[in-house]
Amino acid sequence: MKFFSVLLVASGLVACATIDAVPRTDARGNPGYRLVCSEFNTSLQECEAKARALCGGPFNIDPQLSYRETYPDSGDGFYMPARQHLVVSCLP
């Protein structure tokens, strides 16, 4: 039973540390991505590096659609790390 509890917690931490990227097209028809980066184990620079790798070079961040999502401290001992939402358009 203890093994399964440790496995569940470990898999939850790994899931929090991922960078999710969904392809999209901007208003001008340029390819881009919507990235969600957990700040548990990923910095904003790492999230931008992932966008650069996906675009194969330079990109623009849409400031109107990008934001940082934070969670209040509930006081129950559980911490929910902030998540950065970046919407990028790849440059030709």
N, CA and C atoms as an extended XYZ file, in Angstrom:
276
Properties=species:S:1:pos:R:3:atomname:S:1:resname:S:1:resid:I:1 pbc="F F F"
N         0.823       -1.183        0.000 N   MET     1
C         0.000        0.000        0.000 CA  MET     1
C         0.871        1.251        0.000 C   MET     1
N         1.924        1.248        0.811 N   LYS     2
C         2.818        2.399        0.888 CA  LYS     2
C         3.482        2.643       -0.465 C   LYS     2
N         3.858        1.579       -1.153 N   PHE     3
C         4.487        1.694       -2.468 CA  PHE     3
C         3.572        2.418       -3.448 C   PHE     3
N         2.291        2.065       -3.443 N   PHE     4
C         1.337        2.687       -4.360 CA  PHE     4
C         1.126        4.159       -4.034 C   PHE     4
N         1.158        4.510       -2.756 N   SER     5
C         1.029        5.919       -2.362 CA  SER     5
C         2.212        6.729       -2.866 C   SER     5
N         3.415        6.175       -2.713 N   VAL     6
C         4.622        6.858       -3.192 CA  VAL     6
C         4.591        6.966       -4.714 C   VAL     6
N         4.165        5.930       -5.386 N   LEU     7
C         4.075        5.942       -6.844 CA  LEU     7
C         3.063        6.979       -7.324 C   LEU     7
N         1.952        7.092       -6.645 N   LEU     8
C         0.922        8.071       -7.006 CA  LEU     8
C         1.435        9.499       -6.843 C   LEU     8
N         2.106        9.782       -5.755 N   VAL     9
C         2.659       11.114       -5.518 CA  VAL     9
C         3.735       11.426       -6.554 C   VAL     9
N         4.618       10.486       -6.830 N   ALA    10
C         5.688       10.700       -7.807 CA  ALA    10
C         5.131       10.952       -9.201 C   ALA    10
N         4.119       10.208       -9.599 N   SER    11
C         3.548       10.412      -10.928 CA  SER    11
C         2.822       11.750      -10.996 C   SER    11
N         2.238       12.189       -9.910 N   GLY    12
C         1.591       13.495       -9.870 CA  GLY    12
C         2.595       14.620      -10.000 C   GLY    12
N         3.752       14.482       -9.380 N   LEU    13
C         4.787       15.512       -9.492 CA  LEU    13
C         5.345       15.578      -10.896 C   LEU    13
N         5.519       14.455      -11.536 N   VAL    14
C         6.012       14.441      -12.908 CA  VAL    14
C         4.995       15.094      -13.828 C   VAL    14
N         3.733       14.833      -13.607 N   ALA    15
C         2.689       15.429      -14.441 CA  ALA    15
C         2.654       16.938      -14.290 C   ALA    15
N         2.985       17.447      -13.108 N   CYS    16
C         2.983       18.891      -12.880 CA  CYS    16
C         4.160       19.576      -13.557 C   CYS    16
N         5.197       18.846      -13.903 N   ALA    17
C         6.422       19.441      -14.407 CA  ALA    17
C         6.514       19.422      -15.926 C   ALA    17
N         5.456       19.140      -16.611 N   THR    18
C         5.522       19.027      -18.055 CA  THR    18
C         5.198       20.358      -18.730 C   THR    18
N         5.555       20.420      -20.013 N   ILE    19
C         5.181       21.544      -20.862 CA  ILE    19
C         4.238       20.983      -21.913 C   ILE    19
N         3.000       21.418      -21.866 N   ASP    20
C         2.010       20.978      -22.842 CA  ASP    20
C         1.953       21.998      -23.968 C   ASP    20
N         1.971       21.524      -25.206 N   ALA    21
C         1.915       22.409      -26.373 CA  ALA    21
C         0.823       21.923      -27.322 C   ALA    21
N        -0.032       22.845      -27.712 N   VAL    22
C        -1.107       22.546      -28.649 CA  VAL    22
C        -0.923       23.436      -29.877 C   VAL    22
N        -0.851       22.845      -31.079 N   PRO    23
C        -0.686       23.659      -32.293 CA  PRO    23
C        -1.901       24.564      -32.521 C   PRO    23
N        -1.653       25.726      -33.108 N   ARG    24
C        -2.713       26.669      -33.428 CA  ARG    24
C        -2.284       27.510      -34.622 C   ARG    24
N        -3.199       28.260      -35.174 N   THR    25
C        -2.906       29.193      -36.263 CA  THR    25
C        -3.377       30.567      -35.820 C   THR    25
N        -2.534       31.599      -36.005 N   ASP    26
C        -2.932       32.941      -35.587 CA  ASP    26
C        -3.837       33.592      -36.634 C   ASP    26
N        -4.237       34.829      -36.392 N   ALA    27
C        -5.172       35.532      -37.277 CA  ALA    27
C        -4.612       35.759      -38.677 C   ALA    27
N        -3.293       35.802      -38.795 N   ARG    28
C        -2.650       36.003      -40.105 CA  ARG    28
C        -2.358       34.697      -40.822 C   ARG    28
N        -2.709       33.589      -40.217 N   GLY    29
C        -2.471       32.291      -40.832 CA  GLY    29
C        -1.124       31.683      -40.505 C   GLY    29
N        -0.361       32.321      -39.613 N   ASN    30
C         0.940       31.787      -39.217 CA  ASN    30
C         0.761       30.652      -38.215 C   ASN    30
N         1.585       29.625      -38.323 N   PRO    31
C         1.506       28.543      -37.334 CA  PRO    31
C         2.001       29.036      -35.981 C   PRO    31
N         1.532       28.409      -34.948 N   GLY    32
C         1.960       28.773      -33.604 CA  GLY    32
C         1.559       27.699      -32.622 C   GLY    32
N         1.673       28.028      -31.341 N   TYR    33
C         1.392       27.061      -30.284 CA  TYR    33
C         0.815       27.758      -29.064 C   TYR    33
N         0.013       27.019      -28.346 N   ARG    34
C        -0.454       27.426      -27.020 CA  ARG    34
C         0.266       26.500      -26.046 C   ARG    34
N         1.157       27.074      -25.236 N   LEU    35
C         1.945       26.288      -24.294 CA  LEU    35
C         1.469       26.541      -22.875 C   LEU    35
N         1.420       25.487      -22.084 N   VAL    36
C         1.116       25.580      -20.663 CA  VAL    36
C         2.305       24.972      -19.938 C   VAL    36
N         2.978       25.800      -19.147 N   CYS    37
C         4.202       25.382      -18.463 CA  CYS    37
C         4.015       25.509      -16.956 C   CYS    37
N         4.148       24.409      -16.244 N   SER    38
C         4.059       24.430      -14.791 CA  SER    38
C         5.344       25.005      -14.228 C   SER    38
N         5.229       25.902      -13.270 N   GLU    39
C         6.414       26.476      -12.639 CA  GLU    39
C         6.962       25.596      -11.526 C   GLU    39
N         6.407       24.399      -11.384 N   PHE    40
C         6.915       23.463      -10.381 CA  PHE    40
C         8.365       23.105      -10.687 C   PHE    40
N         8.645       22.839      -11.961 N   ASN    41
C         9.973       22.391      -12.350 CA  ASN    41
C        10.416       23.039      -13.657 C   ASN    41
N         9.699       24.068      -14.125 N   THR    42
C         9.988       24.683      -15.414 CA  THR    42
C         9.980       26.192      -15.276 C   THR    42
N        11.031       26.841      -15.738 N   SER    43
C        11.084       28.302      -15.690 CA  SER    43
C        10.455       28.877      -16.963 C   SER    43
N        10.205       30.174      -16.946 N   LEU    44
C         9.670       30.845      -18.121 CA  LEU    44
C        10.662       30.728      -19.280 C   LEU    44
N        11.946       30.775      -18.995 N   GLN    45
C        12.964       30.637      -20.037 CA  GLN    45
C        12.920       29.264      -20.684 C   GLN    45
N        12.666       28.226      -19.892 N   GLU    46
C        12.543       26.880      -20.451 CA  GLU    46
C        11.287       26.760      -21.307 C   GLU    46
N        10.228       27.428      -20.904 N   CYS    47
C         8.997       27.423      -21.679 CA  CYS    47
C         9.228       28.133      -23.020 C   CYS    47
N         9.932       29.261      -22.989 N   GLU    48
C        10.249       29.981      -24.225 CA  GLU    48
C        11.197       29.169      -25.108 C   GLU    48
N        12.124       28.440      -24.504 N   ALA    49
C        13.025       27.580      -25.282 CA  ALA    49
C        12.239       26.475      -25.981 C   ALA    49
N        11.219       25.944      -25.323 N   LYS    50
C        10.362       24.928      -25.941 CA  LYS    50
C         9.609       25.529      -27.130 C   LYS    50
N         9.117       26.762      -26.979 N   ALA    51
C         8.430       27.441      -28.087 CA  ALA    51
C         9.391       27.652      -29.258 C   ALA    51
N        10.622       28.041      -28.960 N   ARG    52
C        11.636       28.244      -30.007 CA  ARG    52
C        11.928       26.932      -30.736 C   ARG    52
N        12.012       25.852      -29.986 N   ALA    53
C        12.278       24.540      -30.589 CA  ALA    53
C        11.098       24.089      -31.453 C   ALA    53
N         9.881       24.292      -30.974 N   LEU    54
C         8.706       23.901      -31.749 CA  LEU    54
C         8.572       24.725      -33.028 C   LEU    54
N         8.887       26.015      -32.931 N   CYS    55
C         8.788       26.899      -34.104 CA  CYS    55
C         9.981       26.726      -35.041 C   CYS    55
N        11.044       26.158      -34.548 N   GLY    56
C        12.243       26.023      -35.366 CA  GLY    56
C        12.978       27.345      -35.532 C   GLY    56
N        12.773       28.243      -34.597 N   GLY    57
C        13.416       29.549      -34.665 CA  GLY    57
C        12.644       30.589      -33.890 C   GLY    57
N        12.687       31.846      -34.359 N   PRO    58
C        12.064       32.932      -33.605 CA  PRO    58
C        10.535       32.860      -33.588 C   PRO    58
N         9.957       33.513      -32.595 N   PHE    59
C         8.503       33.527      -32.429 CA  PHE    59
C         8.101       34.813      -31.724 C   PHE    59
N         6.833       35.146      -31.800 N   ASN    60
C         6.261       36.271      -31.064 CA  ASN    60
C         5.301       35.728      -30.022 C   ASN    60
N         5.328       36.336      -28.829 N   ILE    61
C         4.375       36.000      -27.772 CA  ILE    61
C         3.207       36.967      -27.870 C   ILE    61
N         2.000       36.451      -27.890 N   ASP    62
C         0.808       37.290      -27.920 CA  ASP    62
C         0.506       37.725      -26.482 C   ASP    62
N         0.742       39.014      -26.171 N   PRO    63
C         0.552       39.465      -24.783 CA  PRO    63
C        -0.912       39.501      -24.348 C   PRO    63
N        -1.840       39.554      -25.285 N   GLN    64
C        -3.247       39.601      -24.917 CA  GLN    64
C        -3.795       38.222      -24.543 C   GLN    64
N        -3.202       37.164      -25.081 N   LEU    65
C        -3.682       35.813      -24.802 CA  LEU    65
C        -2.809       35.058      -23.805 C   LEU    65
N        -1.614       35.567      -23.516 N   SER    66
C        -0.692       34.898      -22.593 CA  SER    66
C        -0.902       35.437      -21.177 C   SER    66
N        -0.782       34.553      -20.191 N   TYR    67
C        -0.965       34.975      -18.804 CA  TYR    67
C        -0.343       33.957      -17.857 C   TYR    67
N        -0.209       34.361      -16.597 N   ARG    68
C         0.304       33.496      -15.543 CA  ARG    68
C        -0.854       33.164      -14.616 C   ARG    68
N        -1.082       31.882      -14.404 N   GLU    69
C        -2.179       31.402      -13.562 CA  GLU    69
C        -1.618       31.029      -12.195 C   GLU    69
N        -2.125       31.670      -11.162 N   THR    70
C        -1.666       31.363       -9.800 CA  THR    70
C        -2.825       30.835       -8.982 C   THR    70
N        -2.488       30.130       -7.927 N   TYR    71
C        -3.476       29.523       -7.051 CA  TYR    71
C        -3.252       30.030       -5.631 C   TYR    71
N        -4.309       30.377       -4.917 N   PRO    72
C        -4.136       30.850       -3.536 CA  PRO    72
C        -3.738       29.697       -2.612 C   PRO    72
N        -3.081       30.044       -1.525 N   ASP    73
C        -2.724       29.053       -0.515 CA  ASP    73
C        -3.994       28.669        0.236 C   ASP    73
N        -4.335       27.401        0.164 N   SER    74
C        -5.572       26.947        0.801 CA  SER    74
C        -5.395       26.675        2.293 C   SER    74
N        -4.147       26.643        2.758 N   GLY    75
C        -3.892       26.411        4.168 CA  GLY    75
C        -3.954       24.958        4.588 C   GLY    75
N        -4.118       24.047        3.632 N   ASP    76
C        -4.227       22.629        3.984 CA  ASP    76
C        -2.909       21.874        3.805 C   ASP    76
N        -1.825       22.580        3.498 N   GLY    77
C        -0.528       21.944        3.357 CA  GLY    77
C        -0.192       21.525        1.943 C   GLY    77
N        -1.137       21.636        1.036 N   PHE    78
C        -0.869       21.292       -0.358 CA  PHE    78
C        -0.545       22.558       -1.131 C   PHE    78
N         0.494       22.484       -1.947 N   TYR    79
C         0.925       23.635       -2.739 CA  TYR    79
C         0.663       23.348       -4.209 C   TYR    79
N         0.009       24.246       -4.875 N   MET    80
C        -0.252       24.124       -6.314 CA  MET    80
C         0.622       25.157       -7.015 C   MET    80
N         1.616       24.717       -7.799 N   PRO    81
C         2.508       25.676       -8.458 CA  PRO    81
C         1.772       26.472       -9.535 C   PRO    81
N         2.260       27.675       -9.763 N   ALA    82
C         1.690       28.528      -10.809 CA  ALA    82
C         1.953       27.904      -12.176 C   ALA    82
N         1.124       28.302      -13.149 N   ARG    83
C         1.311       27.837      -14.518 CA  ARG    83
C         1.368       29.037      -15.439 C   ARG    83
N         2.301       28.984      -16.370 N   GLN    84
C         2.464       30.035      -17.366 CA  GLN    84
C         1.769       29.583      -18.646 C   GLN    84
N         0.895       30.414      -19.171 N   HIS    85
C         0.198       30.138      -20.429 CA  HIS    85
C         0.777       31.076      -21.484 C   HIS    85
N         1.476       30.515      -22.463 N   LEU    86
C         2.055       31.304      -23.540 CA  LEU    86
C         1.364       30.962      -24.850 C   LEU    86
N         0.959       31.982      -25.577 N   VAL    87
C         0.419       31.805      -26.905 CA  VAL    87
C         1.420       32.457      -27.849 C   VAL    87
N         2.019       31.638      -28.715 N   VAL    88
C         3.088       32.134      -29.589 CA  VAL    88
C         2.741       31.921      -31.049 C   VAL    88
N         3.268       32.818      -31.864 N   SER    89
C         3.166       32.698      -33.325 CA  SER    89
C         4.582       32.541      -33.857 C   SER    89
N         4.806       31.542      -34.666 N   CYS    90
C         6.120       31.304      -35.246 CA  CYS    90
C         6.375       32.336      -36.360 C   CYS    90
N         7.593       32.835      -36.409 N   LEU    91
C         7.977       33.779      -37.447 CA  LEU    91
C         8.614       33.038      -38.606 C   LEU    91
N         8.367       33.529      -39.823 N   PRO    92
C         8.960       32.847      -40.998 CA  PRO    92
C        10.477       32.981      -41.042 C   PRO    92
